[in-house]
Amino acid sequence: SQQGEEDPQALSIQEGENATMNCSYKTSINNLQWYRQNSGRGLVHLILIRSNEREKHSGRLRVTLDTSKKSSSLLITASRAADTASYFCATTITGGGNKLTFGTGTQLKVEL
Amino acid sequence: GAVVSQHPSRVICKSGTSVKIECRSLDFQATTMFWYRQFPKQSLMLMATSNEGSKATYEQGVEKDKFLINHASLTLSTLTVTSAHPEDSSFYICSAPTGGDGYTFGSGTRLTVV
């Protein structure tokens, strides 16, 4: 089953603009991670935020977590064409061990 | 860092045959391996969790007799798709926890059943 729903499903922006993707989940979590997947390839871990954290930064990435709303957002600033990929949130739920469950994903296209 | 090597990367098989996918942890011991399936333009759906030395745990709706999982050693987990049908065509990917909150993923296997 899907733990997280992401929106938008697809996002098309111009290079240099910021891209924001949102993830909503259903149950209490231990942590939330964001991954990137280029077409037909493996996953690249981007960033992890724990349930007791509210915001984290890594380079051009900014992640927020609101556990009261059961939601997270991923902001990519100053996007580049090379950022074109699918982005997924993934969670480990409280009491669920280390099983990682993925959200529905956002397909980002950054155009020149 | 921890690496999981997944083979084959692509496989085409005839309907009714079986296909084995391997995931090897190269520089760490993987006591647990997660197996996911991904259909085009969709997310990763967890199929099962394999644990070294014990039976795999399957997610609801996943046929354990069709998707055979073996975790014979601390460095090798395999998924065998038995009696494959065209609807089994998908991208299969494995993942192992690496300690703390980390995970490493295989590069995936594109299975096409004709």
Backbone of each chain as ProteinMPNN parsed JSONL, in Angstrom:
{"seq_chain_A": "SQQGEEDPQALSIQEGENATMNCSYKTSINNLQWYRQNSGRGLVHLILIRSNEREKHSGRLRVTLDTSKKSSSLLITASRAADTASYFCATTITGGGNKLTFGTGTQLKVEL", "coords_chain_A": {"N_chain_A": [[0.852, -1.188, 0.0], [0.332, 2.327, -0.442], [1.995, 4.751, 1.328], [2.457, 7.473, 1.187], [1.16, 10.361, -0.43], [1.825, 12.322, -3.19], [2.036, 15.658, -4.41], [2.551, 18.172, -6.883], [1.497, 15.668, -9.313], [2.887, 15.926, -11.624], [5.272, 18.294, -12.763], [6.289, 21.128, -14.447], [8.836, 23.297, -15.17], [10.814, 26.279, -15.751], [14.316, 26.504, -16.285], [16.255, 27.654, -13.573], [14.129, 28.493, -12.063], [12.315, 27.853, -8.983], [11.398, 24.671, -7.587], [8.739, 23.067, -6.058], [7.674, 20.357, -4.181], [5.206, 18.34, -2.705], [4.391, 16.147, 0.0], [2.148, 13.982, 1.457], [1.302, 11.98, 4.224], [0.049, 9.033, 5.941], [0.199, 7.768, 8.463], [1.77, 7.78, 11.74], [5.223, 8.586, 11.775], [8.705, 7.52, 11.753], [10.813, 8.632, 10.381], [11.315, 10.644, 7.426], [12.134, 10.441, 4.059], [13.611, 11.723, 1.08], [13.854, 10.846, -2.303], [15.41, 10.577, -5.504], [14.804, 9.713, -8.873], [16.047, 8.956, -11.911], [14.85, 8.459, -15.23], [13.838, 5.152, -15.528], [15.846, 4.136, -13.947], [17.949, 3.447, -11.02], [17.551, 4.47, -7.555], [18.338, 7.569, -5.987], [19.428, 8.744, -2.966], [18.36, 11.66, -1.386], [17.816, 13.329, 0.905], [17.22, 13.16, 4.411], [14.809, 13.505, 6.934], [14.096, 13.666, 10.315], [11.469, 12.671, 12.598], [11.381, 14.458, 14.666], [12.39, 16.745, 13.704], [12.108, 19.838, 11.909], [12.956, 21.197, 9.684], [15.327, 20.884, 7.073], [18.405, 21.363, 5.325], [20.198, 20.913, 2.297], [22.568, 21.701, 0.233], [21.099, 22.838, -2.693], [18.682, 21.973, -1.863], [15.796, 21.991, 0.163], [14.055, 20.784, 2.843], [11.0, 20.408, 4.511], [9.103, 19.453, 7.381], [6.016, 18.705, 8.713], [4.612, 17.368, 11.264], [2.179, 17.507, 12.498], [0.4, 17.996, 10.513], [0.96, 15.886, 9.003], [2.696, 16.038, 6.747], [5.131, 16.846, 4.223], [7.536, 18.863, 2.527], [9.492, 19.337, -0.402], [11.842, 21.471, -1.578], [13.447, 22.604, -4.391], [15.878, 24.756, -5.237], [16.737, 27.256, -7.686], [16.578, 25.687, -10.13], [17.895, 23.196, -12.409], [18.357, 21.878, -15.708], [19.314, 19.333, -15.432], [18.089, 18.479, -13.164], [15.793, 17.287, -13.864], [13.673, 14.663, -13.312], [12.12, 11.94, -11.477], [10.678, 12.377, -8.305], [10.505, 11.085, -5.072], [8.891, 10.728, -1.961], [9.567, 8.941, 1.039], [8.782, 6.839, 3.742], [9.436, 5.607, 7.043], [7.442, 3.918, 9.222], [6.105, 4.438, 12.5], [6.614, 1.795, 14.674], [6.818, 0.085, 12.59], [9.182, -1.076, 12.037], [12.069, -1.126, 9.957], [11.002, -0.892, 7.483], [10.583, 0.592, 4.384], [8.417, 2.782, 2.881], [7.054, 4.046, -0.063], [5.982, 7.183, -1.488], [3.668, 8.462, -3.967], [4.962, 9.943, -5.902], [6.496, 12.641, -7.804], [6.79, 13.901, -11.012], [9.27, 15.741, -12.309], [10.023, 18.21, -14.638], [12.48, 20.113, -15.998], [12.913, 22.783, -18.001], [14.974, 24.179, -20.557]], "CA_chain_A": [[0.0, 0.0, 0.0], [1.071, 3.568, -0.543], [1.918, 5.542, 2.546], [2.451, 8.897, 0.916], [0.642, 10.896, -1.691], [2.58, 13.518, -3.538], [1.488, 16.535, -5.418], [1.751, 17.671, -7.983], [1.975, 14.443, -9.967], [3.856, 16.354, -12.623], [5.622, 19.704, -12.621], [7.174, 21.568, -15.509], [9.295, 24.657, -14.872], [11.962, 26.757, -16.513], [15.602, 26.488, -15.576], [16.426, 28.819, -12.722], [12.99, 28.626, -11.151], [12.271, 26.905, -7.867], [10.398, 23.603, -7.698], [8.253, 22.606, -4.752], [6.875, 19.144, -4.215], [4.616, 18.072, -1.401], [4.127, 14.752, 0.332], [1.312, 13.789, 2.639], [1.33, 10.581, 4.631], [-1.162, 8.682, 6.683], [0.384, 7.313, 9.848], [2.909, 8.332, 12.467], [6.468, 8.14, 11.152], [10.001, 7.701, 12.42], [11.512, 9.626, 9.584], [10.849, 10.784, 6.048], [13.276, 10.634, 3.167], [13.321, 12.069, -0.317], [14.701, 10.181, -3.277], [15.298, 10.994, -6.893], [14.971, 8.605, -9.803], [16.065, 9.272, -13.333], [13.986, 7.541, -15.961], [14.228, 3.759, -15.669], [17.088, 3.824, -13.227], [17.87, 3.275, -9.58], [17.199, 5.608, -6.72], [19.395, 8.337, -5.342], [18.964, 9.346, -1.718], [18.609, 13.103, -1.358], [17.837, 13.943, 2.22], [16.395, 12.517, 5.428], [14.402, 14.371, 8.034], [13.524, 12.844, 11.38], [10.147, 13.139, 13.026], [11.507, 15.562, 15.628], [12.98, 17.879, 12.992], [11.129, 20.592, 11.148], [13.504, 21.687, 8.423], [16.721, 20.534, 6.8], [18.931, 21.894, 4.081], [21.357, 20.252, 1.718], [22.824, 22.349, -1.054], [19.931, 23.535, -3.218], [17.483, 21.304, -1.382], [15.27, 22.333, 1.479], [12.941, 19.905, 3.199], [10.281, 20.728, 5.74], [8.248, 18.384, 7.893], [4.985, 19.135, 9.659], [4.012, 16.109, 11.72], [0.775, 17.733, 12.882], [-0.36, 17.903, 9.267], [1.438, 14.7, 8.291], [3.1, 16.452, 5.416], [6.502, 17.297, 4.022], [7.748, 19.473, 1.22], [10.852, 19.387, -0.93], [12.071, 22.642, -2.419], [14.703, 22.645, -5.136], [16.057, 26.13, -5.674], [17.556, 27.501, -8.879], [16.589, 24.372, -10.786], [18.691, 22.989, -13.612], [17.806, 20.837, -16.584], [19.75, 18.039, -14.896], [17.203, 18.089, -12.054], [14.662, 16.556, -14.436], [13.645, 13.307, -12.751], [10.987, 11.714, -10.587], [11.046, 12.549, -6.909], [9.635, 10.314, -4.2], [9.093, 10.707, -0.525], [9.483, 7.582, 1.585], [8.712, 6.91, 5.198], [9.391, 4.444, 7.931], [6.369, 4.27, 10.141], [6.285, 4.068, 13.895], [6.208, 0.413, 14.903], [6.909, -0.686, 11.354], [10.563, -1.482, 11.806], [12.778, -0.283, 9.001], [10.368, -1.019, 6.176], [10.496, 1.902, 3.741], [7.249, 2.837, 2.003], [7.197, 5.193, -0.946], [4.854, 7.956, -1.959], [3.278, 8.282, -5.369], [5.978, 10.544, -6.751], [6.295, 13.824, -8.65], [7.683, 13.945, -12.17], [9.72, 17.114, -12.535], [10.712, 18.503, -15.895], [13.063, 21.447, -16.004], [13.193, 23.095, -19.392], [15.97, 25.232, -20.785]], "C_chain_A": [[0.887, 1.237, 0.0], [0.898, 4.328, 0.761], [1.759, 7.005, 2.239], [1.835, 9.244, -0.419], [1.392, 12.181, -1.964], [1.813, 14.369, -4.531], [2.482, 17.66, -5.66], [2.279, 16.344, -8.516], [3.051, 14.778, -10.972], [4.046, 17.851, -12.504], [6.603, 20.064, -13.711], [7.542, 23.018, -15.253], [10.458, 25.02, -15.777], [13.214, 26.705, -15.646], [15.771, 27.785, -14.793], [15.293, 29.035, -11.739], [13.125, 27.627, -10.007], [11.17, 25.874, -8.104], [10.023, 23.145, -6.3], [7.358, 21.392, -4.937], [6.404, 18.839, -2.803], [4.291, 16.604, -1.237], [3.245, 14.71, 1.558], [1.277, 12.302, 2.95], [0.232, 10.319, 5.649], [-0.935, 8.385, 8.158], [1.63, 7.932, 10.456], [4.216, 7.735, 11.941], [7.666, 8.299, 12.088], [10.813, 8.759, 11.69], [10.928, 9.647, 8.176], [12.065, 11.098, 5.187], [12.77, 11.035, 1.791], [14.357, 11.403, -1.206], [14.43, 10.748, -4.656], [15.537, 9.778, -7.762], [14.954, 9.151, -11.219], [15.365, 8.137, -14.07], [14.572, 6.14, -16.065], [15.48, 3.361, -14.934], [16.849, 3.662, -11.738], [17.594, 4.581, -8.862], [18.427, 6.272, -6.116], [18.809, 8.989, -4.101], [19.337, 10.825, -1.717], [18.786, 13.623, 0.054], [16.884, 13.182, 3.145], [16.054, 13.538, 6.497], [13.695, 13.505, 9.076], [12.237, 13.478, 11.902], [10.234, 14.3, 14.013], [12.185, 16.791, 15.001], [11.919, 18.571, 12.16], [11.65, 21.046, 9.79], [14.952, 21.223, 8.302], [17.122, 21.077, 5.444], [20.091, 21.018, 3.616], [21.577, 20.846, 0.338], [21.626, 23.154, -1.508], [18.609, 22.926, -2.747], [17.099, 21.815, 0.006], [14.044, 21.459, 1.725], [12.311, 20.402, 4.489], [9.4, 19.547, 6.127], [7.293, 18.973, 8.91], [4.241, 17.879, 10.112], [2.56, 16.291, 12.131], [-0.129, 17.625, 11.654], [-0.002, 16.65, 8.483], [1.813, 15.053, 6.855], [4.547, 16.915, 5.413], [6.569, 17.971, 2.667], [9.228, 19.448, 0.888], [10.931, 20.582, -1.861], [13.438, 22.506, -3.075], [14.84, 24.066, -5.663], [16.933, 26.193, -6.919], [17.7, 26.228, -9.702], [17.413, 24.384, -12.071], [18.045, 21.901, -14.458], [18.153, 19.443, -16.059], [18.923, 17.593, -13.698], [15.983, 17.337, -12.558], [14.717, 15.1, -14.012], [12.317, 13.127, -12.031], [11.481, 11.792, -9.159], [10.006, 11.85, -6.037], [9.949, 10.606, -2.746], [8.935, 9.272, -0.051], [9.547, 7.682, 3.1], [8.934, 5.551, 5.843], [8.394, 4.815, 9.014], [6.654, 3.766, 11.546], [5.764, 2.649, 14.114], [6.329, -0.473, 13.687], [8.312, -1.177, 11.054], [11.225, -0.555, 10.804], [12.221, -0.436, 7.58], [10.12, 0.368, 5.596], [9.361, 1.876, 2.729], [7.267, 4.142, 1.231], [5.877, 5.886, -1.237], [4.66, 7.781, -3.452], [4.214, 8.955, -6.354], [5.537, 11.781, -7.514], [7.3, 13.77, -9.779], [8.009, 15.404, -12.467], [10.427, 17.217, -13.873], [11.183, 19.934, -15.838], [13.508, 21.745, -17.421], [14.174, 24.26, -19.505], [15.31, 26.52, -21.255]], "O_chain_A": [[2.051, 1.184, 0.397], [-0.221, 4.519, 1.236], [1.025, 7.715, 2.927], [1.972, 8.515, -1.402], [1.568, 13.019, -1.079], [1.057, 13.873, -5.366], [3.188, 18.066, -4.737], [3.399, 15.949, -8.194], [4.006, 14.024, -11.158], [3.112, 18.588, -12.186], [7.624, 19.399, -13.888], [6.665, 23.874, -15.133], [11.011, 24.171, -16.477], [13.151, 26.848, -14.425], [15.469, 28.871, -15.289], [15.47, 29.681, -10.706], [13.927, 26.694, -10.055], [10.152, 26.161, -8.734], [10.888, 22.869, -5.469], [6.42, 21.398, -5.735], [7.127, 19.059, -1.831], [3.961, 15.908, -2.198], [3.553, 15.327, 2.578], [1.228, 11.469, 2.045], [-0.419, 11.237, 6.149], [-1.771, 8.709, 9.001], [2.443, 8.535, 9.755], [4.304, 6.532, 11.693], [7.654, 9.071, 13.046], [11.412, 9.649, 12.296], [10.149, 8.773, 7.796], [12.909, 11.917, 5.55], [11.645, 10.72, 1.404], [15.552, 11.393, -0.915], [13.372, 11.315, -4.929], [16.359, 8.919, -7.442], [13.965, 9.734, -11.663], [15.3, 7.007, -13.588], [15.657, 5.95, -16.613], [16.109, 2.355, -15.265], [15.718, 3.73, -11.256], [17.429, 5.637, -9.472], [19.414, 5.617, -5.782], [17.81, 9.703, -4.179], [20.475, 11.195, -2.009], [19.781, 14.278, 0.365], [15.874, 12.635, 2.703], [16.898, 14.332, 6.911], [12.81, 12.714, 8.749], [11.962, 14.657, 11.676], [9.269, 15.045, 14.18], [12.509, 17.753, 15.697], [10.937, 17.949, 11.755], [10.873, 21.255, 8.858], [15.697, 21.176, 9.281], [16.299, 21.231, 4.541], [20.848, 20.466, 4.414], [20.858, 20.529, -0.609], [21.177, 24.054, -0.798], [17.539, 23.335, -3.198], [17.939, 22.035, 0.878], [13.122, 21.411, 0.911], [13.006, 20.769, 5.436], [9.008, 18.745, 5.279], [7.705, 19.654, 9.849], [3.348, 17.393, 9.418], [1.788, 15.332, 12.115], [-1.284, 17.212, 11.756], [-0.58, 16.379, 7.431], [1.323, 14.46, 5.894], [5.105, 17.314, 6.435], [5.768, 17.691, 1.775], [10.09, 19.526, 1.763], [10.168, 20.683, -2.822], [14.451, 22.316, -2.402], [14.01, 24.525, -6.447], [17.755, 25.312, -7.17], [18.811, 25.754, -9.94], [17.599, 25.415, -12.716], [17.266, 21.095, -13.95], [17.382, 18.497, -16.221], [19.041, 16.449, -13.258], [15.214, 16.802, -11.759], [15.676, 14.389, -14.31], [11.494, 14.041, -11.981], [12.576, 11.327, -8.844], [8.8, 11.998, -6.234], [11.109, 10.716, -2.35], [8.238, 8.48, -0.685], [10.273, 8.505, 3.658], [8.654, 4.503, 5.261], [8.485, 5.873, 9.636], [7.365, 2.778, 11.735], [4.62, 2.339, 13.783], [5.983, -1.653, 13.738], [8.596, -1.637, 9.949], [10.978, 0.651, 10.799], [12.906, -0.138, 6.602], [9.514, 1.219, 6.248], [9.348, 1.042, 1.823], [7.469, 5.213, 1.804], [4.811, 5.272, -1.233], [5.395, 7.046, -4.111], [4.257, 8.575, -7.524], [4.359, 11.947, -7.831], [8.501, 13.616, -9.554], [7.135, 16.192, -12.828], [11.308, 16.42, -14.197], [10.389, 20.856, -15.653], [14.365, 21.058, -17.977], [14.199, 25.176, -18.683], [15.997, 27.513, -21.496]]}, "seq_chain_B": "GAVVSQHPSRVICKSGTSVKIECRSLDFQATTMFWYRQFPKQSLMLMATSNEGSKATYEQGVEKDKFLINHASLTLSTLTVTSAHPEDSSFYICSAPTGGDGYTFGSGTRLTVV", "coords_chain_B": {"N_chain_B": [[31.203, 3.428, 0.284], [28.25, 1.555, 1.307], [27.213, -0.863, -0.995], [24.841, -2.289, -3.174], [24.711, -4.765, -5.499], [22.917, -5.435, -8.334], [21.607, -7.874, -10.491], [20.158, -9.484, -13.38], [20.465, -6.407, -15.315], [18.719, -6.001, -17.305], [16.213, -8.095, -18.666], [14.736, -10.309, -20.92], [12.132, -12.529, -21.268], [10.405, -15.55, -22.149], [6.896, -16.077, -22.016], [5.71, -17.994, -19.331], [8.089, -19.018, -18.492], [10.737, -18.965, -15.969], [12.403, -16.45, -14.081], [15.339, -15.317, -12.559], [16.419, -12.936, -10.244], [19.172, -11.307, -8.886], [20.517, -9.91, -5.91], [23.309, -8.59, -4.493], [25.121, -7.771, -1.626], [27.925, -5.833, -1.481], [30.002, -4.847, 0.185], [29.176, -5.05, 2.737], [27.184, -6.651, 5.238], [24.059, -7.841, 4.554], [21.402, -8.316, 6.34], [18.777, -8.019, 5.927], [16.648, -7.621, 3.131], [14.818, -5.611, 0.998], [12.298, -5.965, -1.445], [11.105, -4.42, -4.309], [8.591, -3.452, -6.685], [8.064, -1.727, -9.685], [5.879, -0.192, -11.797], [5.575, 1.356, -15.064], [5.871, 4.851, -14.851], [4.898, 4.913, -12.294], [4.937, 4.518, -8.695], [7.263, 2.991, -6.35], [6.412, -0.153, -5.251], [6.312, -2.005, -2.365], [7.094, -5.375, -2.299], [7.996, -7.577, -0.83], [9.827, -8.636, 2.087], [12.948, -9.869, 2.699], [14.733, -11.955, 4.912], [17.791, -12.971, 6.168], [18.264, -16.373, 6.523], [15.665, -16.967, 7.279], [12.099, -17.238, 6.549], [10.689, -15.271, 3.913], [8.816, -12.23, 4.223], [5.777, -11.37, 2.939], [4.038, -8.736, 1.26], [0.61, -7.709, 1.439], [-1.442, -9.18, -0.978], [0.564, -9.979, -2.677], [1.733, -12.721, -4.423], [3.185, -15.382, -2.93], [3.995, -17.814, -3.942], [4.482, -17.289, -6.517], [6.359, -15.279, -6.641], [9.27, -16.016, -5.666], [11.358, -15.775, -2.961], [14.625, -15.83, -1.79], [17.005, -15.835, 0.758], [19.803, -16.638, 1.189], [22.302, -16.172, 2.234], [24.337, -13.783, 4.033], [25.037, -11.975, 2.163], [23.625, -12.26, -0.163], [20.569, -12.057, -1.812], [17.777, -13.346, -3.504], [15.291, -13.011, -6.045], [12.875, -14.817, -7.588], [10.893, -14.882, -10.359], [8.314, -16.798, -11.077], [6.872, -18.82, -13.663], [6.377, -16.695, -15.522], [4.362, -14.0, -16.729], [3.095, -11.712, -19.233], [1.996, -9.57, -17.753], [3.638, -9.435, -15.591], [5.735, -8.01, -16.359], [7.914, -5.499, -15.556], [9.719, -3.109, -13.499], [12.06, -4.167, -11.285], [13.388, -3.761, -8.079], [15.847, -3.852, -5.547], [16.556, -3.316, -2.064], [18.615, -2.54, 0.693], [18.873, -2.098, 4.195], [21.337, -0.051, 5.72], [22.208, 0.492, 8.182], [21.617, 2.657, 10.963], [19.575, 5.118, 9.692], [19.85, 4.6, 7.079], [19.72, 3.451, 3.639], [20.558, 1.335, 0.92], [20.242, 1.019, -2.558], [19.698, -1.357, -5.157], [20.486, -1.272, -8.685], [18.366, -1.919, -10.182], [16.171, -4.061, -12.155], [14.998, -4.519, -15.322], [12.343, -6.202, -16.373], [10.987, -7.907, -19.047], [8.352, -9.655, -20.306], [7.539, -11.762, -22.856]], "CA_chain_B": [[29.942, 3.225, 0.972], [27.573, 0.281, 1.087], [26.727, -1.027, -2.362], [24.125, -3.498, -3.545], [24.84, -5.037, -6.919], [21.721, -6.146, -8.799], [21.747, -8.448, -11.832], [20.625, -8.67, -14.499], [19.849, -5.085, -15.399], [17.582, -6.167, -18.229], [15.996, -9.478, -19.085], [13.536, -10.6, -21.694], [11.881, -13.961, -21.19], [9.152, -16.003, -22.753], [5.798, -16.344, -21.099], [5.728, -19.346, -18.774], [9.405, -19.358, -17.953], [11.078, -18.332, -14.695], [13.525, -15.526, -14.135], [15.923, -15.053, -11.244], [17.095, -11.652, -10.068], [20.064, -11.381, -7.726], [21.045, -8.704, -5.272], [24.44, -8.906, -3.618], [25.728, -6.669, -0.889], [29.336, -5.992, -1.835], [30.964, -4.523, 1.237], [28.529, -5.091, 4.039], [26.301, -7.807, 5.386], [22.657, -7.438, 4.492], [20.527, -9.3, 6.978], [17.436, -7.765, 5.4], [16.567, -7.056, 1.784], [13.464, -5.276, 0.567], [12.086, -6.095, -2.879], [10.06, -3.531, -4.807], [8.214, -3.522, -8.101], [7.648, -0.415, -10.164], [5.323, -0.14, -13.139], [5.918, 2.63, -15.706], [5.321, 6.111, -14.348], [4.297, 4.709, -10.985], [5.878, 4.497, -7.577], [7.782, 1.693, -5.942], [5.527, -0.867, -4.344], [7.021, -3.051, -1.648], [6.535, -6.702, -2.518], [8.34, -8.514, 0.236], [11.037, -8.417, 2.855], [13.668, -11.123, 2.946], [15.637, -11.955, 6.057], [18.745, -14.068, 6.068], [18.022, -17.537, 7.359], [14.26, -17.197, 7.611], [11.186, -17.046, 5.421], [10.393, -13.893, 3.542], [7.508, -11.69, 4.583], [5.18, -10.799, 1.728], [2.991, -7.738, 1.433], [-0.724, -8.165, 1.07], [-1.725, -9.215, -2.41], [1.697, -10.503, -3.442], [1.693, -14.181, -4.388], [4.487, -15.89, -2.513], [4.393, -18.944, -4.786], [4.878, -16.763, -7.818], [7.569, -14.494, -6.424], [10.034, -16.766, -4.672], [12.478, -15.002, -2.442], [15.578, -16.605, -1.007], [18.074, -15.006, 1.337], [20.588, -17.771, 1.668], [23.496, -15.746, 2.949], [24.301, -12.372, 4.442], [25.398, -11.105, 1.05], [22.88, -12.567, -1.376], [19.133, -12.282, -1.801], [17.303, -13.533, -4.867], [13.86, -13.002, -6.344], [12.566, -15.589, -8.779], [9.54, -14.732, -10.877], [8.012, -18.098, -11.669], [5.813, -18.851, -14.667], [6.171, -15.277, -15.807], [3.368, -13.596, -17.73], [3.328, -10.327, -19.658], [1.644, -8.593, -16.71], [4.738, -9.365, -14.63], [6.734, -7.082, -16.903], [8.018, -4.382, -14.616], [11.049, -2.789, -13.005], [12.201, -4.729, -9.949], [14.535, -3.134, -7.429], [16.051, -4.312, -4.181], [17.11, -2.309, -1.171], [19.056, -3.077, 1.982], [19.228, -1.113, 5.223], [22.785, -0.024, 5.909], [22.515, 0.948, 9.545], [20.991, 3.956, 11.217], [18.376, 5.288, 8.863], [20.28, 4.542, 5.685], [19.375, 2.354, 2.742], [21.195, 1.356, -0.387], [19.372, 0.39, -3.541], [20.254, -1.909, -6.376], [20.241, -0.429, -9.863], [17.098, -2.315, -10.784], [16.088, -5.032, -13.249], [13.855, -4.319, -16.212], [11.865, -7.496, -16.859], [9.984, -7.9, -20.107], [7.866, -11.003, -20.59], [6.904, -11.728, -24.182]], "C_chain_B": [[29.334, 1.891, 0.617], [26.962, 0.218, -0.308], [25.978, -2.346, -2.486], [24.213, -3.64, -5.056], [23.672, -5.899, -7.357], [21.925, -6.592, -10.242], [20.593, -9.386, -12.135], [19.964, -7.299, -14.497], [18.634, -5.129, -16.328], [17.441, -7.637, -18.566], [14.676, -9.557, -19.835], [13.324, -12.104, -21.629], [10.545, -14.283, -21.83], [8.124, -16.279, -21.659], [5.847, -17.794, -20.639], [7.059, -19.76, -18.188], [9.642, -18.621, -16.642], [12.322, -17.478, -14.851], [14.027, -15.261, -12.718], [16.667, -13.726, -11.26], [17.922, -11.728, -8.79], [20.439, -10.003, -7.208], [22.117, -9.111, -4.279], [24.919, -7.653, -2.903], [27.24, -6.86, -0.991], [30.294, -5.751, -0.672], [30.313, -4.402, 2.598], [27.629, -6.314, 4.071], [24.855, -7.331, 5.466], [21.79, -8.528, 5.113], [19.095, -9.179, 6.463], [17.552, -7.193, 3.996], [15.097, -6.802, 1.476], [13.385, -5.394, -0.952], [10.877, -5.262, -3.287], [9.789, -3.821, -6.274], [7.699, -2.136, -8.485], [7.148, -0.523, -11.587], [5.602, 1.237, -13.713], [5.139, 3.81, -15.138], [4.569, 5.939, -13.021], [5.377, 4.648, -9.91], [6.388, 3.09, -7.324], [6.819, 1.077, -4.935], [6.316, -1.986, -3.68], [6.313, -4.383, -1.864], [6.761, -7.598, -1.314], [9.625, -8.086, 0.915], [11.693, -9.765, 3.088], [14.625, -10.932, 4.108], [16.516, -13.18, 5.985], [18.397, -15.171, 7.048], [16.583, -17.77, 7.748], [13.376, -16.911, 6.397], [10.93, -15.572, 5.168], [8.992, -13.511, 4.012], [6.951, -10.962, 3.374], [4.115, -9.771, 2.086], [1.661, -8.309, 0.941], [-0.911, -8.1, -0.437], [-0.584, -9.736, -3.262], [1.733, -12.021, -3.287], [3.064, -14.758, -4.065], [4.946, -17.074, -3.355], [4.841, -18.485, -6.162], [6.196, -15.995, -7.709], [8.345, -15.143, -5.281], [11.24, -15.962, -4.239], [13.32, -15.897, -1.552], [16.675, -15.692, -0.507], [19.026, -15.963, 2.037], [21.803, -17.373, 2.471], [23.377, -14.272, 3.285], [24.663, -11.426, 3.31], [24.586, -11.355, -0.212], [21.405, -12.8, -1.088], [18.683, -12.404, -3.245], [15.784, -13.503, -4.922], [13.675, -13.788, -7.625], [11.111, -15.386, -9.147], [9.22, -16.026, -11.606], [6.837, -17.994, -12.636], [5.407, -17.42, -15.042], [5.126, -15.063, -16.902], [3.621, -12.147, -18.109], [2.99, -9.294, -18.571], [2.677, -8.508, -15.594], [5.857, -8.448, -15.114], [6.752, -5.823, -16.051], [9.486, -4.105, -14.326], [11.112, -3.275, -11.565], [13.48, -4.174, -9.323], [14.624, -3.61, -5.983], [16.686, -3.187, -3.363], [17.483, -2.95, 0.151], [19.313, -1.945, 2.968], [20.726, -1.198, 5.487], [23.186, 0.448, 7.295], [22.004, 2.361, 9.75], [19.71, 4.056, 10.414], [18.691, 5.129, 7.376], [19.836, 3.303, 4.941], [20.233, 2.48, 1.489], [20.351, 0.535, -1.338], [20.199, -0.249, -4.652], [19.881, -1.015, -7.542], [18.999, -0.847, -10.624], [17.244, -3.311, -11.924], [14.833, -4.764, -14.042], [13.476, -5.671, -16.782], [10.784, -7.284, -17.903], [9.612, -9.339, -20.412], [7.091, -10.952, -21.9], [6.141, -13.023, -24.453]], "O_chain_B": [[29.829, 1.178, -0.257], [26.275, 1.144, -0.738], [26.413, -3.378, -1.976], [23.832, -2.734, -5.798], [23.459, -6.98, -6.809], [22.351, -5.817, -11.098], [20.087, -10.034, -11.218], [19.009, -7.066, -13.756], [17.663, -4.392, -16.151], [18.436, -8.342, -18.732], [13.665, -8.97, -19.45], [14.246, -12.871, -21.907], [9.687, -13.421, -22.021], [8.459, -16.661, -20.538], [6.004, -18.708, -21.448], [7.14, -20.751, -17.462], [8.852, -17.762, -16.25], [13.189, -17.772, -15.673], [13.243, -15.014, -11.802], [17.441, -13.438, -12.173], [17.433, -12.159, -7.745], [20.648, -9.063, -7.974], [21.866, -9.876, -3.348], [25.097, -6.602, -3.519], [27.768, -7.913, -0.633], [31.32, -6.426, -0.582], [30.831, -3.738, 3.495], [27.356, -6.928, 3.04], [24.487, -6.531, 6.326], [21.49, -9.537, 4.475], [18.307, -10.12, 6.553], [18.436, -6.387, 3.709], [14.247, -7.67, 1.672], [14.299, -4.973, -1.661], [9.793, -5.371, -2.714], [10.631, -4.355, -6.996], [7.001, -1.472, -7.718], [7.898, -0.901, -12.487], [5.839, 2.187, -12.966], [3.921, 3.76, -14.972], [3.704, 6.747, -12.684], [6.572, 4.719, -10.198], [5.997, 2.133, -7.993], [6.462, 1.684, -3.925], [6.916, -2.819, -4.36], [5.108, -4.51, -1.645], [5.853, -8.282, -0.841], [10.399, -7.286, 0.389], [11.07, -10.689, 3.611], [15.243, -9.879, 4.26], [16.037, -14.293, 5.767], [18.254, -14.935, 8.247], [16.304, -18.707, 8.496], [13.837, -16.416, 5.369], [10.953, -14.746, 6.081], [8.114, -14.358, 4.173], [7.581, -10.045, 2.847], [3.393, -9.913, 3.073], [1.61, -9.249, 0.148], [-0.583, -7.104, -1.082], [-0.757, -9.917, -4.467], [1.759, -12.543, -2.172], [3.998, -14.625, -4.856], [6.146, -17.32, -3.476], [5.509, -19.227, -6.884], [7.041, -16.07, -8.601], [8.113, -14.864, -4.105], [12.043, -15.526, -5.064], [12.814, -16.614, -0.689], [17.21, -14.876, -1.257], [19.057, -16.085, 3.262], [22.286, -18.146, 3.299], [22.432, -13.6, 2.87], [24.602, -10.208, 3.475], [24.837, -10.72, -1.236], [21.037, -13.618, -0.246], [19.145, -11.662, -4.111], [15.094, -13.909, -3.987], [14.268, -13.448, -8.648], [10.209, -15.676, -8.361], [9.806, -16.31, -12.651], [5.929, -17.185, -12.448], [4.255, -17.014, -14.891], [5.025, -15.833, -17.857], [4.298, -11.427, -17.374], [3.642, -8.253, -18.488], [2.607, -7.618, -14.746], [6.799, -8.15, -14.38], [5.726, -5.171, -15.856], [10.375, -4.781, -14.843], [10.319, -2.852, -10.724], [14.526, -4.128, -9.97], [13.615, -3.751, -5.293], [17.266, -2.245, -3.904], [16.758, -3.8, 0.667], [19.913, -0.934, 2.604], [21.309, -2.283, 5.479], [24.349, 0.762, 7.55], [21.966, 3.162, 8.815], [18.864, 3.163, 10.462], [17.88, 5.486, 6.522], [19.606, 2.248, 5.532], [20.584, 3.58, 1.06], [19.813, -0.51, -0.972], [21.255, 0.256, -5.033], [19.059, -0.109, -7.404], [18.62, -0.204, -11.603], [18.288, -3.397, -12.57], [13.729, -4.779, -13.497], [14.214, -6.229, -17.594], [9.801, -6.579, -17.674], [10.477, -10.149, -20.742], [6.121, -10.206, -22.039], [5.543, -13.177, -25.518]]}, "name": "protein", "num_of_chains": 2, "seq": "SQQGEEDPQALSIQEGENATMNCSYKTSINNLQWYRQNSGRGLVHLILIRSNEREKHSGRLRVTLDTSKKSSSLLITASRAADTASYFCATTITGGGNKLTFGTGTQLKVELGAVVSQHPSRVICKSGTSVKIECRSLDFQATTMFWYRQFPKQSLMLMATSNEGSKATYEQGVEKDKFLINHASLTLSTLTVTSAHPEDSSFYICSAPTGGDGYTFGSGTRLTVV"}
